[in-house]
Amino acid sequence: AWVLMKTFDEVYETLPGTGWLSRDEAELLYRIASETTGQILEVGCYHGRSTCLLGAFGRPMLAFDKFAGFSDEDPSGDKTLAAFLDNLKTRELYNVVLVKVDFANWQVPAQSWYFGPVGLAYLDGDHSYSGTIIQIEKAIQAGAEVIAIHDVNDSGGGAMVKDAAISMLGCWDERVDRLAVWKRNKK
């Protein structure tokens, strides 16, 4: 397991206020990340609330987000991207590499990544059924040991996320609020 010098509470107090990750969800995500090793992959960053939480481990991290088209107030995504980058810089999270593309268009390398194997994939990007399937397929292709998916709900877009995740991964191993976790390499 990865050793971290800061407690969850210490890291949580430093997170950006903007985002939809609740305290209980953040605590589960933090604990799950601490139980894995290797690179962290995140899909869907917004202002970086979860990115800052996961980036606090200091492990190599790839964060995917196209930023554009998320909201009517910022159709280009430029303001959202600026807030994301500012949040990383303020917290000195230089271990996070932003890949500004639609994750569905990303080609998973055939060989192991430059940074090494993926310990955790945190998926909170496309909330459609097919988009969730694609995210899970790519996380599996990347060799993710643990897959955590946000917005696993019984209504709205979350119902599609939930249905897609269960169809691909079966029932989750842990769930808090809208965050569900699947441990792929159970021992």
Backbone as a ProteinNet text record, in pm:
[ID]
protein_1_A
[PRIMARY]
AWVLMKTFDEVYETLPGTGWLSRDEAELLYRIASETTGQILEVGCYHGRSTCLLGAFGRPMLAFDKFAGFSDEDPSGDKTLAAFLDNLKTRELYNVVLVKVDFANWQVPAQSWYFGPVGLAYLDGDHSYSGTIIQIEKAIQAGAEVIAIHDVNDSGGGAMVKDAAISMLGCWDERVDRLAVWKRNKK
[TERTIARY]
84	0	87.8	33.2	104.8	105.6	219.6	231.1	216.1	129.4	104.8	123.8	185.9	215.5	95.4	4.4	-109	-230.5	-308.9	-432.9	-539.6	-648.5	-759.6	-808.2	-827.9	-878.3	-786.7	-654.6	-559.9	-573	-586.6	-600	-736.7	-842.2	-978	-993.6	-931.8	-940.8	-879.2	-793.6	-726.8	-797.1	-902.3	-966.5	-1043.2	-1049.7	-1132.5	-1277.6	-1347.5	-1486.1	-1584.1	-1544.4	-1634.3	-1622.3	-1736.2	-1738.1	-1848.3	-1865.8	-1979	-1937.2	-1812.6	-1763.8	-1791.3	-1881.2	-1914.8	-1799.1	-1805.4	-1701	-1692.4	-1806.4	-1805.5	-1749.6	-1785.8	-1732.1	-1581.5	-1539.2	-1396.5	-1319.3	-1377.2	-1309.5	-1293.9	-1397.1	-1387	-1282.4	-1285.8	-1191.5	-1048.3	-1027.6	-895.6	-846.3	-934	-894.9	-862.2	-945.6	-922.1	-789.7	-762.9	-636	-518.1	-532.9	-422.8	-396.3	-492.8	-478.9	-423	-399.9	-345.6	-205.9	-136	-7.2	-15.6	84.6	87.7	18.5	14.8	-41.2	-191.4	-237.9	-380.3	-430.9	-546.1	-609.7	-742.9	-768.2	-895.9	-959.6	-1090.4	-1164.4	-1273.8	-1269.3	-1366.2	-1313.3	-1262.3	-1191.1	-1267.4	-1341.2	-1406.5	-1303.7	-1324.6	-1230.1	-1119	-1124	-1013.7	-1031.4	-1152.3	-1173.8	-1119.3	-1162.3	-1112.6	-967.4	-927.7	-789.5	-694.1	-730.9	-646.9	-641.8	-753.8	-757	-662.1	-675.1	-593.1	-448.6	-431.1	-296.4	-213.1	-279	-208	-121.1	-146.4	-63.7	74.8	91	220.8	256.6	166.7	191.2	166.3	227.1	198.3	48.9	-7.7	-151.4	-180.8	-266.3	-317.1	-461	-491.7	-626.3	-680.3	-792.3	-852.4	-976.1	-982.7	-1102.7	-1089.8	-1197.2	-1194.7	-1237.4	-1299.5	-1345.1	-1454.9	-1448.2	-1548.3	-1683	-1789.5	-1924.6	-1987	-1924.4	-1977.9	-2094.4	-2079.6	-2186.3	-2214.4	-2335.8	-2374.6	-2300.4	-2261.2	-2189.9	-2046.3	-1990.8	-1852.1	-1842.9	-1906.6	-1913.1	-1776.2	-1677.6	-1544.2	-1467.7	-1508.2	-1438.7	-1314.4	-1286.2	-1163.4	-1159.6	-1272.3	-1275.9	-1262.8	-1327.1	-1319.3	-1176.6	-1114.8	-975.6	-883.1	-902.8	-818.2	-832.4	-955.8	-977.5	-909.8	-920.5	-856.3	-705	-642.9	-497.7	-453.2	-530.4	-498.2	-504.3	-604.8	-616.8	-498.8	-451	-333.4	-208.2	-191.3	-71.7	-67.4	-180.8	-188.1	-146.6	-179.5	-150.4	-20.2	51.5	180	170.4	67.8	46.3	106.1	237.3	308.7	318.5	264.1	260.5	140.5	52.1	-68.8	-42.5	-65.2	-52.9	-193.5	-229.8	-360.9	-355.2	-450.2	-466.7	-600.8	-593.2	-713.4	-775.4	-834	-904.5	-1028.9	-1117.5	-1231	-1174.5	-1194.1	-1137.8	-1178.8	-1297.9	-1345	-1253.3	-1182.2	-1092.6	-948.6	-921.3	-785	-751.5	-634.2	-588.2	-500.4	-545	-467.4	-341.9	-223.9	-99.9	-97.9	-41.6	-33.5	61.2	167.1	264.4	230.3	299.1	275.3	307.4	239.1	255.6	393.3	429.4	557.1	569.4	462	464.6	448.3	406.1	386	240	209.9	73.5	-24.9	-153.3	-259.4	-313.7	-303.1	-358.6	-505.6	-541.6	-678.1	-722.7	-841.2	-907.3	-1032.8	-1041.6	-1159.1	-1234	-1355.8	-1432.4	-1549.7	-1548.4	-1654.8	-1668	-1660.1	-1666.2	-1803.3	-1811.4	-1935.9	-2035.1	-2154.1	-2254.1	-2363.7	-2339.7	-2434.7	-2402.4	-2495	-2472.5	-2350.5	-2350.5	-2240.4	-2108.6	-2114.8	-1994	-1933.1	-2018	-1970.1	-1905.8	-1967.8	-1911.3	-1771.6	-1757.3	-1627.6	-1524.5	-1561.7	-1467.8	-1420.6	-1512.8	-1477.5	-1387.3	-1422	-1339	-1196	-1181.1	-1047	-971.2	-1041.2	-977.1	-928.8	-1008.6	-968.7	-849.4	-853.9	-741	-613.2	-625.8	-509.4	-461.4	-535.5	-492.8	-529.3	-628.6	-665.9	-700.2	-635.7	-663.5	-796.8	-824.5	-947.4	-1013	-1145	-1220.8	-1324.3	-1318	-1416	-1495.6	-1627.9	-1713.9	-1806.5	-1808.9	-1895.3	-2027.4	-2130	-2265.3	-2333.8	-2313	-2386.1	-2513.2	-2622	-2748	-2863	-2979.3	-3100.5	-3189.3	-3148.3	-3230	-3142	-3203.7	-3133.7	-3020.6	-2918.4	-2801.6	-2729.4	-2738.4	-2673.5	-2729.2	-2855.7	-2915.5	-2849.9	-2818.5	-2748.6	-2607.1	-2540.6	-2405.7	-2410.2	-2506.2	-2520.3	-2544.9	-2639.2	-2671.9	-2550.8	-2479.1	-2361.6	-2252.8	-2228.3	-2123.3	-2154.5	-2278	-2316.2	-2307.6	-2346.4	-2340.2	-2196.2	-2101.8	-1960.6	-1884.9	-1916.7	-1832.8	-1904.8	-2035.3	-2111.9	-2138.8	-2181.8	-2211.1	-2081.9	-2086.6	-1969.1	-1926.5	-1802.5	-1748.8	-1779.6	-1782.2	-1814.6	-1889	-1975.7	-2046.6	-2079.8	-2058.2	-2099	-2165.8	-2286	-2360.8	-2361.5	-2299.3	-2298.7	-2168.2	-2077.5	-1947.4	-1945.7	-1919.3	-1910.5	-1770.4	-1722.1	-1585.1	-1586.9	-1509	-1490.8	-1343.2	-1311.7	-1174.2	-1158.8	-1081.6	-1073.7	-983.8	-880.6	-784.7	-798.9	-913.7	-939.4	-849.1	-795.9	-706.4	-775.6
-119.4	0	124.7	230.6	357	426.7	481.2	550.6	700.2	762.8	905.8	971.6	1085	1152.6	1229.8	1271.9	1350.9	1261.5	1297.7	1226	1272	1196.4	1236.2	1376.1	1399.9	1530.7	1644	1623.1	1727.3	1756.3	1651.8	1670.3	1729.6	1678.4	1723.4	1873.7	1923.7	2067.5	2155.9	2100	2179.5	2172.4	2091.4	2071.4	2195.3	2213.7	2322.2	2301.4	2411.4	2402.7	2367.4	2389	2364.8	2220.7	2153.8	2015.9	1938.9	1814.9	1736.6	1616.5	1607.7	1496.9	1528.2	1450.2	1474.1	1430.3	1469.9	1431.3	1279.2	1211.3	1065.5	998.5	1049.3	995.1	1018.7	1138.5	1171.2	1079.3	1049.9	963.4	821	768.4	636.2	637.4	738	747	756.3	834.3	849.7	716.1	646.2	517.5	415.8	409.4	315.5	347.6	474.8	514.1	473.5	485.4	450.9	300.7	221.2	75.6	24.9	114.7	75.7	134.2	82.7	140	170.2	234.6	262.9	393.1	415.9	539	550.4	671.9	700.1	761.1	714.2	765.8	825.9	948	1013.8	1061.1	1039.6	1088	1180.8	1306.2	1406.6	1482.7	1602.1	1676.6	1796.4	1866.2	1992	2086.7	2135.4	2227.8	2155.5	2022.7	1947.7	1905.1	1902.7	1860.7	1719.1	1623.9	1486.6	1475.4	1554.3	1553.5	1593.7	1696.5	1742.1	1637.9	1570.2	1464.4	1351.6	1302.5	1190.7	1233.5	1355.4	1405.7	1421.6	1433.7	1449.5	1328.7	1215.1	1096.5	1110.1	1204.3	1226	1124.5	1033.5	932.3	991.6	935.4	982.1	967.7	1072	1074.9	1134	1066.4	1120	1161.9	1286.9	1341.5	1378.4	1317.1	1338.9	1425.9	1530.3	1611.4	1697.1	1706.8	1793.8	1935.7	1952.2	2078.9	2147.3	2147.7	2216.8	2146.7	2227.5	2174.7	2130.3	2162.4	2118.2	2204.6	2338.3	2426.2	2539.3	2591.7	2703.1	2830.7	2842.6	2963	2966.8	2849.1	2839.5	2734.9	2763.1	2661.5	2615.4	2704.9	2666.2	2586.5	2601.7	2534.3	2607.6	2723.6	2796	2838.3	2885.3	2927.8	2807.6	2698.2	2576.2	2522.9	2519.8	2474.9	2563.4	2695.3	2788.5	2762.1	2739.2	2709.2	2578.1	2477.3	2347.7	2364.2	2432.1	2450.1	2531.7	2634.5	2715.2	2631.6	2545.5	2460.7	2364.5	2310.1	2222.5	2300.6	2417.8	2499.5	2545.5	2592.9	2640.3	2530.9	2407.1	2293.6	2222.8	2277.8	2223.8	2076.3	2043.3	1904.8	1886.4	1878.1	1867.8	1724.6	1630.5	1490.2	1459.8	1558.2	1539	1587.9	1499.2	1534.6	1542.8	1658.7	1677.6	1632.3	1548.4	1506.7	1565.6	1674.4	1750.7	1695.7	1577	1513.8	1445.3	1409.4	1326.2	1186	1131.5	1001.9	892.3	904.2	804.6	797.8	906	910.7	875.5	853	820.9	676.9	657.6	523.5	471.6	366.8	307.3	245.9	282.1	225.4	72.9	5.1	-140.8	-189.2	-115.8	-151.3	-76.6	-112	-42	105.7	186.9	330.6	372.3	490.2	547.4	546.2	580	588.7	452.9	351.9	221.3	183.6	75.2	23.1	117	101.9	183	110.2	174.6	117.4	150.1	274.6	321.8	400.7	368.8	450.2	508	641.1	711	771.2	722.7	761.4	850.3	973.4	1069.7	1161.9	1101.5	1179.5	1170.3	1103.3	1087.3	1006.3	1062.3	997.3	925.2	904.5	826.2	677.7	592	447.3	407.6	448.3	409.1	474.7	598.6	667.2	599.1	552.5	481.2	349.4	278.3	152.6	177.2	280.3	312.9	345.1	424.1	457.5	331.3	242.1	118.1	31.4	17.7	-63.1	-11.2	119.6	177.6	163.4	176.5	156.4	12.1	-82	-223.6	-245.5	-187.4	-198.2	-143.3	-37.8	23.7	-58.4	-162.6	-251.6	-207.2	-120.4	-68.6	-182	-180.1	-278.9	-250	-121.3	-77.6	27.2	15.3	114.2	175	306.5	380.6	466.6	464	538.9	628.5	757.1	854.5	864.7	907.4	926.7	794.5	696	569	590	623.3	662.4	575.2	597.1	527.5	615.1	739.5	828.8	912.3	972.7	1061.8	992.1	1071	1016.4	912.2	924	827.5	687	675.1	542.5	475.2	553	497.3	455.9	539.7	507	376.7	367.5	248.4	123.7	131.6	16.8	-27.7	68.1	36	-28.3	28.1	-24.1	-166.4	-190.5	-325.1	-424.2	-381.2	-472	-510.8	-422.2	-448.2	-513.3	-472.9	-510.4	-593.4	-609.3	-677.8	-581.9	-636.9	-550.9	-497.9	-377.9	-312.3	-381.6	-353.8	-405.1	-310.9	-181.1	-79.7	33.4	98.7	215.8	309.7	438.4	545	652.3	690.5	791.1	751.9	834.6	810.7	749.1	714.7	659	508.2	431.9	286.2	242.6	134.8	87.5	-61.8	-96.5	-235.8	-269.6	-374.7	-423.4	-540.1	-518.6	-616.5	-734.3	-712.9	-820.8	-862.1	-917.7	-958.8	-1075	-1066.9	-1172.4	-1255.9
0	0	0	-48.8	-59.8	76	113.3	241.1	216.7	292.8	278.9	414	413.8	539.7	595.4	509.7	556.4	580.3	679.6	706.3	607.6	599.9	514.3	552.1	682	726.1	681.9	691.7	649.8	499.8	420.4	275.8	242.4	305.6	275.9	299.9	403.3	435.3	327.6	243	139.2	3.8	-6.6	-137.8	-184.2	-317.1	-369.9	-326.1	-301.7	-257.2	-367.1	-493	-604.3	-652	-661.2	-709	-639	-678.1	-628.6	-545.2	-507.8	-427.1	-280.5	-217.8	-76.9	13.5	137.4	233.1	246	258.7	271.9	146.8	29.4	-95.5	-103.5	-64.9	-66.8	28	142.9	240	185	119.2	57.8	-53.9	-140	-250.5	-198.8	-95.5	-34	22	92.7	152.1	43.6	-58.3	-168.1	-237.2	-262.1	-324.7	-237.3	-106.4	-15.7	-14.2	-57.7	-59.9	-192.6	-287.5	-418	-433.5	-532.5	-571.9	-720.5	-772.3	-915.5	-949.7	-1078.2	-1134.1	-1107.1	-1098.9	-1084	-1214.2	-1258.4	-1378.7	-1336.1	-1377.9	-1346.5	-1476.4	-1488	-1604.7	-1553.9	-1596.9	-1554.1	-1434.4	-1457.9	-1352.8	-1298	-1383	-1348.8	-1285.3	-1164.6	-1101.2	-1025.3	-1020.4	-961.9	-817.3	-767	-627.4	-604.9	-687.1	-672.4	-718.9	-817.6	-865.7	-753.5	-679.1	-567.7	-456.6	-432.5	-331.7	-371.4	-494.3	-540.8	-567.5	-613.3	-639.9	-514.5	-399.8	-272.3	-238.8	-303.9	-278.9	-340.3	-433.7	-494.7	-601.8	-630.6	-733.4	-871.7	-974.4	-1109.8	-1138.3	-1197.4	-1220	-1356.4	-1433.4	-1558.9	-1536.5	-1566.6	-1549.5	-1687.4	-1724.6	-1856.6	-1844.4	-1924.8	-1935.3	-2060.3	-2137.9	-2256.2	-2218.5	-2101.5	-2044.5	-2124.9	-2256.2	-2338.8	-2331.5	-2340.3	-2351	-2219.7	-2107.4	-1978.9	-1932.1	-1949.5	-1900.9	-1999.7	-1993.1	-2079.2	-2041.4	-1913.2	-1866.9	-1918.8	-1952.9	-1998.3	-2110.6	-2226.5	-2332.4	-2384	-2386.3	-2434.3	-2328.6	-2202.9	-2093.5	-2045.4	-2103.8	-2068.6	-1921.4	-1868.8	-1727.7	-1634.9	-1670.8	-1590.1	-1591	-1707.3	-1718.8	-1636.1	-1644	-1566.6	-1416.4	-1369.6	-1227.1	-1189.4	-1276.3	-1252.8	-1238.8	-1336.8	-1334.2	-1213.9	-1178.8	-1061.5	-933.3	-923.7	-805.1	-792.6	-904.8	-899.8	-861.6	-922.6	-896.4	-751.2	-699.2	-560.4	-461.9	-494.5	-405.6	-442.9	-542.6	-588.5	-626.3	-703.1	-746.4	-886.4	-890.3	-1017.5	-1067.6	-992.4	-1033.4	-1123.7	-1142.3	-1222.9	-1365	-1460.9	-1601.9	-1660.7	-1711.5	-1772.7	-1917.9	-1955.7	-2094.5	-2138.3	-2214.4	-2249.7	-2377.7	-2363.3	-2474	-2418.6	-2509.9	-2474.9	-2451.3	-2333.8	-2296.8	-2394.6	-2452.9	-2549.6	-2671.4	-2701.7	-2817.3	-2782.6	-2656.4	-2613.5	-2649.2	-2703.5	-2737	-2623.3	-2557.7	-2449.5	-2510.2	-2458.6	-2513.4	-2500.3	-2600.7	-2600	-2489.7	-2466.5	-2363.2	-2234.8	-2127.1	-2000.8	-2018.6	-1945	-1956.9	-1909.4	-1947.9	-1905.7	-1753.9	-1685.2	-1540.1	-1471.5	-1542.4	-1481.4	-1473.6	-1401.8	-1398.2	-1327.6	-1362.4	-1303	-1179.9	-1064.4	-942.4	-928.9	-959.8	-942	-1064.1	-1113.6	-1216.5	-1152.4	-1151.1	-1097.5	-1215.5	-1239.9	-1358.2	-1320.2	-1372.6	-1346.5	-1467.9	-1586	-1709.2	-1773	-1885.4	-1960.9	-1877.4	-1855.8	-1770.3	-1849.7	-1979.1	-2058.6	-2040.7	-2081	-2071.9	-2155.6	-2283.1	-2372.3	-2330.5	-2283.4	-2237.6	-2115.2	-2025.3	-1906.6	-1947.5	-2042.2	-2092.6	-2149.1	-2230.5	-2291.9	-2184.3	-2084.2	-1977.3	-1905.1	-1874.5	-1804.3	-1891.9	-2019.5	-2110.9	-2117.2	-2126.2	-2134.3	-2001.8	-1888.6	-1758.4	-1745.3	-1793.3	-1790.6	-1883.9	-2004.4	-2098.2	-2036.3	-1958	-1893.7	-1774.2	-1738.3	-1631.2	-1491.3	-1477.6	-1345.2	-1249.2	-1132.8	-1028.2	-960	-941	-875.6	-965	-981.7	-1058	-965.1	-949.3	-869.6	-966.4	-952.7	-1044.5	-963.7	-1001.7	-935.6	-1010.7	-940.7	-994.3	-1027.5	-941.2	-949.5	-867.9	-938.8	-875.1	-923.4	-864	-906.6	-994	-1020.7	-1102.4	-1194.4	-1293	-1385.1	-1458.2	-1493.8	-1562.4	-1479.9	-1348.8	-1261	-1275.1	-1312.3	-1333.2	-1453.8	-1557	-1673.4	-1635.9	-1555.4	-1508.6	-1428.1	-1336.4	-1252.2	-1337.6	-1431.2	-1516.3	-1599.2	-1656.8	-1738.4	-1652.9	-1535.5	-1447.5	-1402.7	-1363.7	-1319	-1434.7	-1554.7	-1670.1	-1703.4	-1677.1	-1708.6	-1592.8	-1470.1	-1355.4	-1249.4	-1263	-1158.3	-1043.7	-932.4	-817.1	-755.6	-706.9	-647.8	-519.1	-480.9	-354.4	-239.3	-269.8	-168.6	-237.1	-159.5	-213.1	-98.4	-122.9	-31.6	-116.3	-80.7	-156.9	-304.9	-389	-534.1	-584.2	-493.7	-532.5	-508.5	-615.2	-605.4	-646.6	-584.1	-603.6	-637.1	-739.9	-780	-767.7	-694.2	-680.4	-777.7	-882.6	-992.5	-961.8	-884.3	-855.7	-710.4	-677	-539.3	-503.4	-383.5	-335.3	-231.2
[MASK]
+++++++++++++++++++++++++++++++++++++++++++++++++++++++++++++++++++++++++++++++++++++++++++++++++++++++++++++++++++++++++++++++++++++++++++++++++++++++++++++++++++++++++++++++++++++++++++

